[in-house]
Amino acid sequence: MGRSAFDVRAAYAEHGASLVAFAAASLRDRALAEDCVQEVFVRAWRAQERHDPDRGSVRTWLFAIARNVVVDAARARARRPGVAAGDAAPEVADPRDEHAAVVERMRLAQALARLTPEQRQVVVEVHLNGRDYADVSQQTGVAAATLRTRMFAALRVLRKDLSDGPGSEEGGVSGGR
């Protein structure tokens, strides 16, 4: 067995920046990436007796651990609700704000209903479920470029529908004319 002592400080000095770059590129969140790299070194330190230099370098071993930590972090993030603004709402909310929020959700639901089923599927999977185009492509069998084209068209429709202020369709009806 070709075991050697694992020096956490030396490993971090040599590979820490590369691991953060890898995690940040994968997660697109620098703070989460830094948390992941910290977890990588904690796991490496705990499992140092399992590292065998004959099977691979410290760098290779750390990146294997990092890949698992990044996958875990991405899965955990995908399970969290996507809208954080509602979580921060005060306990006693102004009823007018609640009414406006309900109206805005209804407008969004109506705008989504105007999309084609294909466009709606891409919007829901990418923007609401946080998946990337490659995952959706693999699931649906539709090319990622086609999914991006559908997203572009869907967002154009949504921007047009949602940029007409609240109640714009009802303006003539409720105006009393």
C-alpha positions in Angstrom: 0.0 0.0 0.0 1.5 3.3 -1.0 -0.2 5.5 1.6 1.2 8.9 2.5 0.3 11.6 5.0 -2.3 14.0 3.7 -1.4 17.6 4.3 -4.6 19.6 4.2 -2.9 23.0 4.3 -0.5 22.2 1.4 -3.4 20.6 -0.6 -5.5 23.7 -0.1 -2.7 26.0 -1.0 -2.0 24.0 -4.2 -5.6 23.1 -5.3 -8.0 25.3 -3.4 -8.3 28.0 -6.1 -8.9 25.4 -8.9 -11.5 23.7 -6.8 -13.3 26.9 -6.2 -13.2 27.8 -9.9 -14.6 24.3 -10.8 -17.4 24.6 -8.2 -18.3 28.2 -9.2 -18.4 27.3 -12.9 -20.6 24.3 -12.1 -23.0 26.0 -9.6 -22.8 29.6 -10.9 -22.7 30.8 -7.3 -19.4 31.8 -5.8 -20.5 31.7 -2.1 -22.0 28.2 -2.5 -18.8 27.1 -4.4 -16.6 28.3 -1.5 -18.9 26.4 0.9 -18.5 23.3 -1.3 -14.7 23.5 -1.3 -14.7 23.8 2.4 -16.8 20.6 2.5 -14.3 18.9 0.1 -11.4 19.5 2.4 -13.4 18.4 5.5 -14.3 15.1 3.7 -10.7 14.7 2.5 -9.4 15.2 6.0 -11.8 12.7 7.4 -11.0 10.1 4.7 -7.3 10.8 4.4 -6.4 7.2 5.2 -8.4 6.1 2.1 -6.3 8.1 -0.3 -3.8 5.9 -2.2 -1.2 7.9 -4.2 -0.7 4.8 -6.4 -4.3 5.1 -7.7 -4.2 8.8 -8.4 -2.8 12.2 -7.4 -4.1 14.3 -4.5 -5.5 16.7 -7.1 -7.5 13.9 -8.8 -8.8 12.6 -5.5 -9.9 16.1 -4.4 -11.7 16.8 -7.7 -13.5 13.4 -7.4 -14.7 14.5 -3.9 -15.5 18.0 -5.3 -17.7 16.5 -8.1 -19.7 14.6 -5.5 -20.1 17.7 -3.2 -21.1 19.9 -6.2 -23.7 17.4 -7.3 -25.1 17.2 -3.8 -25.2 21.0 -3.6 -27.0 21.3 -6.9 -29.5 18.7 -6.0 -30.2 20.4 -2.6 -30.6 23.8 -4.4 -33.0 22.3 -6.9 -35.2 21.0 -4.0 -35.5 24.4 -2.5 -38.4 26.6 -3.5 -37.3 29.0 -6.3 -39.0 32.1 -5.0 -37.3 33.5 -2.0 -39.2 36.8 -1.9 -42.3 35.2 -0.5 -40.3 33.7 2.3 -39.1 37.1 3.5 -42.6 38.5 3.8 -43.5 40.2 7.1 -45.9 38.3 9.4 -48.5 41.0 9.2 -48.8 41.9 5.6 -50.8 44.8 4.1 -53.9 43.3 2.5 -53.4 45.5 -0.6 -49.9 43.9 -1.0 -51.5 40.5 -0.8 -54.1 41.4 -3.3 -51.4 42.8 -5.7 -49.4 39.6 -5.3 -52.4 37.5 -6.1 -53.2 39.6 -9.1 -49.6 39.3 -10.3 -49.6 35.5 -9.9 -52.9 35.4 -11.9 -51.4 37.5 -14.6 -48.3 35.2 -14.8 -50.5 32.1 -14.9 -52.6 33.7 -17.7 -49.4 34.6 -19.6 -48.0 31.1 -19.2 -51.3 29.7 -20.5 -50.9 31.7 -23.7 -47.6 29.9 -24.5 -47.5 26.7 -26.6 -47.1 23.6 -24.5 -43.5 23.2 -25.7 -42.6 26.8 -24.8 -44.3 26.4 -21.4 -42.4 23.2 -20.7 -39.1 24.9 -21.3 -39.9 27.9 -19.2 -41.1 25.7 -16.3 -38.2 23.3 -16.4 -35.4 26.0 -16.8 -36.7 29.0 -14.9 -39.0 27.5 -12.3 -37.3 24.1 -11.7 -33.7 25.4 -12.2 -32.7 22.8 -14.7 -30.2 23.5 -17.5 -30.9 23.0 -21.2 -28.7 19.9 -21.4 -30.8 18.1 -18.7 -34.1 19.1 -20.4 -32.7 18.1 -23.7 -31.8 14.7 -22.4 -35.2 14.2 -20.8 -37.2 15.3 -23.8 -35.0 14.3 -26.7 -35.3 17.8 -28.1 -32.0 19.5 -29.1 -30.7 22.1 -26.6 -30.6 24.7 -29.5 -34.3 24.1 -30.2 -35.1 24.5 -26.5 -33.2 27.8 -26.4 -35.2 29.0 -29.4 -38.5 28.0 -27.7 -37.3 29.9 -24.6 -36.5 33.0 -26.6 -39.9 33.0 -28.2 -41.6 32.3 -24.9 -39.8 35.1 -23.0 -40.8 37.5 -25.8 -44.5 36.6 -25.4 -44.2 36.8 -21.6 -42.5 40.2 -21.7 -45.2 41.6 -24.0 -48.1 40.1 -21.9 -46.6 41.1 -18.5 -45.4 44.6 -19.6 -49.0 45.8 -20.2 -49.6 46.9 -16.6 -52.0 45.1 -14.2 -55.6 45.2 -15.3 -54.8 46.6 -18.8 -57.2 44.2 -20.4 -60.0 45.2 -18.0 -59.4 48.9 -18.3 -62.2 49.5 -20.9 -64.6 47.2 -19.1 -64.2 48.5 -15.5 -63.8 52.1 -16.5 -67.6 52.6 -16.5 -67.8 53.9 -20.1 
